[in-house]
Amino acid sequence: MNIYEIKVVSDKPMQVGECPLWHGKEAALYWVDIDGRAVHRLHPASGKHEQWSMPTEPSALAINAGGGLIVALRSGFAHLDTKTGSLAEIAAAPFDMSTTRFNDGKVDPAGRFWVGTIFEPRSADAAEMFVLDKGQVRKVWSGGMTVSNGLGFSPDKRTMYHSDTTTHRIDRFDFDAATGAISAPQPFQRFSTDKKAFDYGGRPDGAAVDSEGNYWSAMFEGGKILRFAPDGHLLGEITVPVRCPTMVTFGGPDLRTLYITSASHNRSAAEIADYPLTGHVLSVRVDVAGQPETAYQA
């Protein structure tokens, strides 16, 4: 049985920490606080921390091949110049901002930025998936989900993973890196939706795929990270000292440090008392390396 040492990365809790992103060239960890409307950067070696306030909620980040970051905001896609702090719009939100915002996102092996949405009323399966491809936004699919999450791509570039947190499911798709086309959706994991059930283990939130093709899923309200082999069988789990981990990424010089964001927004006082690290960014050393982040190609 593996014994994991969990370390605290952030000094203060995030409201909704999300989208941890390791920037190899900068040796820096980025993440967002969605409800806190901020993008954060930490250089672990020096401990230097910086943050940039955003005009609307940021939810997903991508390294930009030309420098800086691409940020998916409620108001649309924007370029963040991390040297000056300036923010320049790339494309306006392609949805009704009163009910919808961007949520989880990931750059595919060809440099396209995939970002799904969350339909906040949760009254219909009205979330959508979009791709930012060389400055142009296109819709990939619509409906069938309310909270798009868990995007990831296999090392052989032939599989894309996606989760819908509300329905507690993870799916996999055949992926064509040359065209960006997806096909043949298949169930990958299905989790209990009954909170009274003994086996209720939370809902699949953000995720990452390691260099061996294994899928690591943060289980919101489950207090753990699950690691699945490409064929779907469970390889292991890491219990974390927060009830609501939101997403993971691999970082550090050898890509064997797993960074974990978490959420404190709308969590009860009793829960925060039981889990005082709620909302913090955490890290743990693991026995397999992740994949380097692909940069968005403008």
Backbone hydrogen bonds, N-H to C=O, Kabsch-Sander energy under -0.5 kcal/mol:
donor,donor_aa,acceptor,acceptor_aa,energy
4,Y,2,N,-0.6
6,I,4,Y,-0.7
7,K,283,S,-3.0
9,V,281,V,-3.5
10,S,281,V,-1.3
14,M,279,G,-3.0
17,G,262,S,-1.8
18,E,32,V,-2.5
21,L,30,Y,-2.8
23,H,21,L,-0.6
23,H,28,A,-3.1
24,G,22,W,-0.8
27,A,23,H,-1.2
28,A,23,H,-1.7
29,L,42,L,-3.1
30,Y,21,L,-3.0
30,Y,28,A,-0.5
31,W,40,H,-1.7
32,V,18,E,-2.7
33,D,38,A,-2.6
34,I,16,V,-2.6
34,I,32,V,-0.6
37,R,33,D,-0.7
37,R,34,I,-1.2
38,A,33,D,-1.7
39,V,52,W,-2.4
40,H,31,W,-3.3
41,R,50,E,-2.7
42,L,29,L,-2.7
43,H,48,K,-2.3
46,S,43,H,-0.8
47,G,43,H,-3.0
48,K,43,H,-0.6
50,E,41,R,-2.7
52,W,39,V,-2.6
54,M,37,R,-2.7
59,S,72,A,-2.7
60,A,72,A,-1.0
62,A,70,I,-1.8
64,N,68,G,-2.2
65,A,63,I,-0.5
65,A,296,Y,-2.5
67,G,64,N,-2.3
69,L,80,L,-2.3
70,I,62,A,-2.8
71,V,69,L,-0.5
71,V,78,A,-3.0
72,A,60,A,-2.7
73,L,71,V,-0.8
73,L,76,G,-2.9
74,R,57,E,-1.4
76,G,73,L,-1.4
77,F,91,A,-2.1
78,A,71,V,-2.0
79,H,88,A,-3.1
80,L,69,L,-2.8
80,L,78,A,-0.5
81,D,79,H,-0.6
81,D,86,S,-2.8
82,T,80,L,-0.9
85,G,81,D,-3.2
88,A,79,H,-2.4
90,I,77,F,-3.0
91,A,77,F,-1.6
93,A,75,S,-1.8
97,M,95,F,-0.8
99,T,96,D,-1.4
100,T,96,D,-1.6
101,R,118,I,-1.4
103,N,116,G,-3.1
104,D,148,S,-1.2
106,K,114,W,-2.5
108,D,112,R,-2.9
111,G,108,D,-2.2
113,F,132,L,-2.4
114,W,106,K,-2.7
114,W,112,R,-0.7
115,V,130,F,-2.5
116,G,104,D,-2.2
117,T,128,E,-2.0
118,I,101,R,-2.5
119,F,146,T,-2.7
120,E,99,T,-2.3
120,E,118,I,-0.9
122,R,119,F,-1.4
126,A,124,A,-2.1
127,A,145,M,-2.6
129,M,141,W,-2.5
130,F,115,V,-2.1
131,V,138,R,-2.3
132,L,113,F,-3.0
133,D,131,V,-0.7
133,D,136,Q,-3.2
134,K,132,L,-0.5
134,K,297,Q,-0.7
136,Q,133,D,-1.6
138,R,131,V,-2.2
140,V,129,M,-3.1
141,W,129,M,-1.0
143,G,127,A,-2.3
144,G,125,D,-0.9
148,S,117,T,-2.3
149,N,163,S,-2.4
152,G,161,Y,-1.3
154,S,159,T,-2.2
157,K,154,S,-2.0
160,M,173,F,-2.1
161,Y,152,G,-3.0
162,H,171,D,-2.2
163,S,149,N,-3.2
164,D,169,R,-2.1
165,T,147,V,-1.8
165,T,163,S,-0.6
168,H,164,D,-0.6
168,H,165,T,-0.8
169,R,164,D,-1.6
170,I,189,Q,-2.6
171,D,162,H,-3.5
172,R,186,Q,-2.5
173,F,160,M,-2.7
174,D,183,S,-2.9
175,F,158,R,-2.6
176,D,181,A,-2.5
177,A,157,K,-0.5
177,A,175,F,-0.7
180,G,176,D,-3.1
181,A,176,D,-0.6
183,S,174,D,-1.9
186,Q,172,R,-2.6
188,F,170,I,-2.8
189,Q,170,I,-2.0
191,F,168,H,-2.4
195,K,193,T,-0.8
197,A,194,D,-1.6
200,Y,197,A,-1.4
203,R,220,F,-2.5
205,D,218,A,-2.9
206,G,246,T,-3.1
208,A,216,W,-1.7
210,D,214,N,-2.4
211,S,289,A,-2.7
213,G,210,D,-1.7
215,Y,228,F,-2.6
216,W,208,A,-3.2
216,W,214,N,-0.5
217,S,215,Y,-0.6
217,S,226,L,-2.8
218,A,206,G,-2.6
219,M,217,S,-0.5
219,M,224,K,-2.6
220,F,203,R,-2.4
220,F,218,A,-1.0
221,E,243,R,-0.9
222,G,219,M,-2.1
223,G,219,M,-0.9
223,G,243,R,-1.6
224,K,219,M,-0.7
225,I,238,I,-2.3
226,L,217,S,-2.5
227,R,236,G,-2.6
228,F,215,Y,-3.0
228,F,226,L,-0.5
229,A,233,H,-2.7
232,G,229,A,-2.4
235,L,227,R,-3.3
236,G,227,R,-1.3
238,I,225,I,-2.4
240,V,223,G,-2.1
246,T,261,T,-2.8
247,M,261,T,-0.8
249,T,259,Y,-1.7
251,G,257,T,-2.7
255,L,252,G,-1.5
257,T,251,G,-2.1
258,L,256,R,-0.6
258,L,284,V,-3.2
259,Y,249,T,-3.1
259,Y,257,T,-0.7
260,I,282,L,-2.7
261,T,247,M,-2.1
263,A,244,C,-1.7
264,S,15,Q,-2.4
265,H,15,Q,-2.7
267,R,264,S,-1.9
272,I,268,S,-2.3
273,A,269,A,-2.0
274,D,270,A,-2.0
275,Y,271,E,-2.5
277,L,241,P,-0.6
278,T,275,Y,-2.1
280,H,277,L,-2.3
282,L,260,I,-3.0
283,S,7,K,-2.3
284,V,258,L,-1.6
286,V,256,R,-2.6
290,G,255,L,-2.4
291,Q,209,V,-0.6
296,Y,63,I,-3.5
297,Q,111,G,-2.0
298,A,296,Y,-0.7
